Amino acid sequence: MDSLKRRFLSQFGKVSAGAALIPITGINTAVASTAIRNNNQPDRKGEVGKRYAMAIDLRKCVGCQACTVGCSVENQAPIGQFRTTVKQYEVSLDDGSTAQQEVKSFMLPRLCNHCDNAPCIKVCPVQATFQREDGIVIVDNERCVACAYCVQACPYDARFINNDTLTADKCTFCAHRLEDGLLPACVETCVGGARVIGDLKDPNSEINRLLNENQDDIKVLKPEQNTNPHVFYIGMNERFVSHIEGQPAIYDPAAIDNSPSSKQELAIATQGETA
């Protein structure tokens, strides 16, 4: 598989999270077909009978980044690449009718939304990205050829090409921990208890209780994309539903480089473009 990836990357060049989308006709179909033939079909069932989802109560999130650190330690993502992080924004709440500007800080944790209608799955030419029966979206690293189609297709900016493995990477809800009866690293380390994960098919689960108690305050990101995301936000400002408006209040200067992905992130935060 290593030689296969080297052949693919030598033809198209190293692909980063912000790389331009290659036309579908540009894929080496022989390489893609070989990737499928040479690998056994992995177990894609997951925990049958369950549907995992996450609820994030923004009223409890303090932006401490404990979730980011916990995830990085657990999943060993390369330095500077993250499966989840918390963006902090300062947003003007004024409508322009008064001279005094009211500004409020908002936290917005970001991660894969494990969508039921995931565009990343549809564009993968080698079926490396798939959804298990329990709803968790996974990347099969043995199949992935790092074409970055999924990175481009994700409307939540939740995917990247791992600098170490040269395959697509993203949040998995720490599926390996869930299978062992443990909580995902981000949930376990959240000091405010803002993140809750559970089985939507279990009426007595904590996530169902939380969602039922906050029915009028549940939002998802980009509902207009019709992806049916399964990360639910409680207490989220309306401005963050379909796009992000406002100036970033806290960010890592080291992460702001000349890469296309960094420039896009700045544009999202400062110009109110679609996130």
C-alpha positions as CSV (number, residue, x, y, z in Angstrom):
1,M,0.0,0.0,0.0
2,D,2.9,2.3,0.7
3,S,4.1,2.0,-2.9
4,L,0.6,2.6,-4.2
5,K,0.4,5.8,-2.3
6,R,3.8,6.9,-3.5
7,R,2.8,6.3,-7.1
8,F,-0.4,8.3,-6.6
9,L,1.3,11.2,-4.9
10,S,4.1,11.4,-7.3
11,Q,1.6,11.9,-10.1
12,F,-0.6,14.5,-8.4
13,G,1.8,16.0,-5.9
14,K,1.3,16.2,-2.1
15,V,-2.2,17.2,-1.2
16,S,-2.9,19.4,1.8
17,A,-6.2,20.4,3.5
18,G,-6.4,23.5,1.4
19,A,-5.4,22.1,-1.9
20,A,-7.5,22.8,-5.0
21,L,-10.0,20.1,-5.9
22,I,-8.7,17.9,-8.7
23,P,-11.3,17.1,-11.4
24,I,-12.8,13.7,-11.0
25,T,-11.5,12.7,-14.5
26,G,-7.9,13.3,-13.3
27,I,-7.9,10.4,-10.9
28,N,-5.8,7.4,-12.0
29,T,-8.6,4.9,-12.2
30,A,-6.2,2.0,-12.3
31,V,-4.7,3.1,-9.0
32,A,-8.1,3.6,-7.5
33,S,-9.3,0.2,-8.6
34,T,-6.1,-1.5,-7.2
35,A,-6.7,0.2,-3.9
36,I,-10.1,-1.4,-3.7
37,R,-9.0,-4.9,-4.9
38,N,-5.9,-5.2,-2.7
39,N,-7.7,-4.6,0.6
40,N,-10.2,-6.7,2.3
41,Q,-13.5,-5.1,3.2
42,P,-13.1,-3.9,6.8
43,D,-15.8,-4.4,9.4
44,R,-18.1,-1.5,8.8
45,K,-20.9,-2.4,11.1
46,G,-19.8,-0.7,14.3
47,E,-22.2,-1.2,17.2
48,V,-25.3,-2.5,15.5
49,G,-28.6,-1.1,16.9
50,K,-27.1,2.2,18.1
51,R,-26.9,5.7,16.6
52,Y,-24.3,7.8,18.2
53,A,-24.5,11.6,18.3
54,M,-23.0,14.5,20.3
55,A,-24.6,17.4,22.0
56,I,-22.5,20.5,22.8
57,D,-24.0,22.9,25.4
58,L,-22.3,26.2,24.5
59,R,-23.6,27.7,27.8
60,K,-21.0,25.5,29.5
61,C,-18.1,25.8,27.1
62,V,-15.3,28.1,28.5
63,G,-13.0,27.8,25.5
64,C,-10.2,26.2,27.6
65,Q,-9.2,23.8,24.7
66,A,-9.0,20.8,27.1
67,C,-10.9,18.9,24.5
68,T,-8.4,19.8,21.8
69,V,-5.5,18.7,24.0
70,G,-7.2,15.5,25.1
71,C,-8.1,14.6,21.5
72,S,-4.5,15.3,20.3
73,V,-3.0,13.1,23.1
74,E,-5.5,10.3,22.5
75,N,-5.4,10.2,18.7
76,Q,-1.8,11.4,18.1
77,A,-2.6,13.9,15.3
78,P,0.5,15.6,13.9
79,I,1.6,18.9,15.4
80,G,-0.6,21.7,14.1
81,Q,-3.4,19.4,12.9
82,F,-6.5,18.8,15.0
83,R,-9.6,16.6,14.9
84,T,-11.4,19.0,17.1
85,T,-10.8,22.5,18.4
86,V,-12.7,25.4,19.9
87,K,-13.0,28.7,18.0
88,Q,-13.6,31.8,20.0
89,Y,-15.2,34.9,18.3
90,E,-16.2,38.3,19.4
91,V,-19.4,39.3,17.7
92,S,-21.2,42.7,17.6
93,L,-24.8,42.3,18.8
94,D,-25.8,45.8,17.7
95,D,-28.0,46.5,14.7
96,G,-26.3,49.9,14.0
97,S,-29.1,52.0,15.6
98,T,-27.0,53.1,18.6
99,A,-23.5,54.6,18.8
100,Q,-22.5,52.2,21.6
101,Q,-21.3,48.9,20.2
102,E,-22.1,45.8,22.3
103,V,-19.7,43.0,21.7
104,K,-20.0,39.5,23.1
105,S,-17.6,36.5,23.0
106,F,-18.8,33.2,21.7
107,M,-17.2,29.7,21.8
108,L,-17.8,27.3,18.9
109,P,-16.3,23.8,19.1
110,R,-15.7,22.3,15.7
111,L,-15.5,18.6,14.7
112,C,-16.8,16.1,12.2
113,N,-20.6,16.1,12.3
114,H,-21.0,12.4,11.4
115,C,-23.7,13.2,8.9
116,D,-26.3,10.7,7.7
117,N,-26.1,12.4,4.3
118,A,-22.3,12.9,4.3
119,P,-20.9,14.5,1.1
120,C,-17.5,13.2,2.0
121,I,-18.7,9.6,1.5
122,K,-20.2,10.4,-1.9
123,V,-17.1,11.9,-3.4
124,C,-14.5,9.2,-2.2
125,P,-13.4,7.4,-5.4
126,V,-12.1,4.3,-3.4
127,Q,-14.8,4.0,-0.8
128,A,-12.3,4.8,1.9
129,T,-14.8,7.0,3.8
130,F,-17.8,5.1,5.1
131,Q,-20.5,5.3,7.7
132,R,-20.9,2.5,10.2
133,E,-24.4,1.3,11.2
134,D,-24.0,3.2,14.5
135,G,-23.7,6.5,12.5
136,I,-20.0,7.1,13.0
137,V,-18.2,8.1,9.9
138,I,-14.7,6.5,9.5
139,V,-11.8,6.7,7.1
140,D,-10.1,3.4,6.1
141,N,-6.5,4.4,5.9
142,E,-5.6,1.3,4.0
143,R,-7.8,2.4,1.1
144,C,-7.4,6.2,1.2
145,V,-5.2,7.6,-1.6
146,A,-5.1,11.1,-0.2
147,C,-6.9,12.7,-3.2
148,A,-8.5,15.2,-0.7
149,Y,-11.9,15.1,-2.4
150,C,-13.5,14.5,1.0
151,V,-11.6,17.4,2.5
152,Q,-13.0,19.7,-0.1
153,A,-16.5,18.3,0.1
154,C,-16.9,18.6,3.9
155,P,-19.0,21.8,4.6
156,Y,-17.8,21.8,8.2
157,D,-14.0,22.1,7.5
158,A,-13.6,19.0,9.7
159,R,-11.2,17.0,7.5
160,F,-7.5,17.3,6.7
161,I,-4.7,15.2,5.1
162,N,-2.6,13.9,7.9
163,N,1.0,15.0,7.5
164,D,2.3,11.7,8.9
165,T,0.0,9.1,7.4
166,L,-0.7,10.9,4.1
167,T,-4.4,9.9,4.4
168,A,-7.5,11.8,5.2
169,D,-8.1,12.3,8.9
170,K,-10.9,13.5,11.1
171,C,-12.8,13.0,14.4
172,T,-14.2,9.5,14.9
173,F,-16.1,10.1,18.1
174,C,-13.1,8.0,19.5
175,A,-14.9,4.9,18.2
176,H,-12.2,2.7,19.7
177,R,-13.0,4.1,23.2
178,L,-16.7,3.8,22.7
179,E,-16.3,0.1,21.8
180,D,-14.4,-0.3,25.1
181,G,-17.2,1.4,27.1
182,L,-15.2,4.7,27.5
183,L,-16.1,8.2,26.6
184,P,-14.4,10.1,23.8
185,A,-11.3,12.0,24.9
186,C,-12.9,15.3,24.3
187,V,-16.0,14.5,26.4
188,E,-13.9,13.0,29.2
189,T,-11.6,16.1,29.4
190,C,-14.2,18.8,29.0
191,V,-14.0,20.7,32.3
192,G,-17.4,22.3,31.9
193,G,-19.2,19.2,30.9
194,A,-20.3,20.9,27.7
195,R,-19.9,17.8,25.5
196,V,-22.3,14.8,25.8
197,I,-22.3,11.8,23.6
198,G,-24.8,8.9,23.5
199,D,-27.1,6.7,21.7
200,L,-30.1,8.4,20.1
201,K,-31.9,5.1,19.9
202,D,-31.8,4.7,23.7
203,P,-34.7,6.8,25.1
204,N,-33.0,6.8,28.5
205,S,-29.6,8.0,27.3
206,E,-28.1,11.3,28.7
207,I,-28.0,12.8,25.2
208,N,-31.7,12.2,24.7
209,R,-32.5,13.7,28.1
210,L,-30.4,16.8,27.3
211,L,-32.0,17.3,23.8
212,N,-35.5,16.8,25.2
213,E,-34.9,19.4,27.9
214,N,-33.7,21.9,25.4
215,Q,-35.9,21.2,22.4
216,D,-36.4,24.9,21.6
217,D,-32.7,25.7,21.7
218,I,-31.2,23.0,19.6
219,K,-29.3,24.0,16.4
220,V,-27.0,22.3,13.9
221,L,-24.5,23.9,11.6
222,K,-25.5,24.6,8.0
223,P,-28.9,22.9,7.9
224,E,-29.3,24.2,4.4
225,Q,-26.7,21.7,3.2
226,N,-29.1,18.8,4.0
227,T,-26.3,16.7,5.4
228,N,-28.4,15.6,8.4
229,P,-25.5,16.3,10.9
230,H,-25.4,14.6,14.3
231,V,-23.6,17.2,16.3
232,F,-26.2,19.3,18.1
233,Y,-25.5,22.7,19.6
234,I,-27.4,24.2,22.5
235,G,-27.2,27.9,23.1
236,M,-25.7,28.7,19.8
237,N,-26.1,32.3,18.4
238,E,-28.1,32.4,15.2
239,R,-25.2,34.0,13.4
240,F,-23.3,30.8,13.6
241,V,-25.9,28.5,12.1
242,S,-25.2,28.9,8.4
243,H,-22.1,31.2,8.5
244,I,-19.7,32.7,10.9
245,E,-19.7,36.4,11.5
246,G,-17.4,38.4,13.7
247,Q,-13.7,38.9,14.5
248,P,-11.7,36.0,16.0
249,A,-10.8,36.9,19.6
250,I,-8.3,34.2,20.3
251,Y,-6.2,32.3,17.8
252,D,-2.8,30.7,17.5
253,P,-0.5,33.1,15.5
254,A,1.7,30.1,14.6
255,A,-1.3,28.5,12.8
256,I,-1.8,31.6,10.6
257,D,0.6,30.9,7.7
258,N,0.4,31.3,4.0
259,S,-1.4,28.0,3.3
260,P,-4.8,28.2,1.5
261,S,-6.5,26.6,4.5
262,S,-5.2,29.2,6.9
263,K,-6.2,32.0,4.6
264,Q,-9.7,30.5,4.2
265,E,-10.0,30.3,8.0
266,L,-9.1,34.0,8.4
267,A,-11.6,34.9,5.7
268,I,-14.3,32.9,7.4
269,A,-13.7,34.6,10.8
270,T,-13.2,38.2,9.6
271,Q,-15.5,38.6,6.6
272,G,-18.5,36.5,7.6
273,E,-18.1,34.1,4.7
274,T,-19.6,30.6,4.7
275,A,-17.7,28.4,7.2
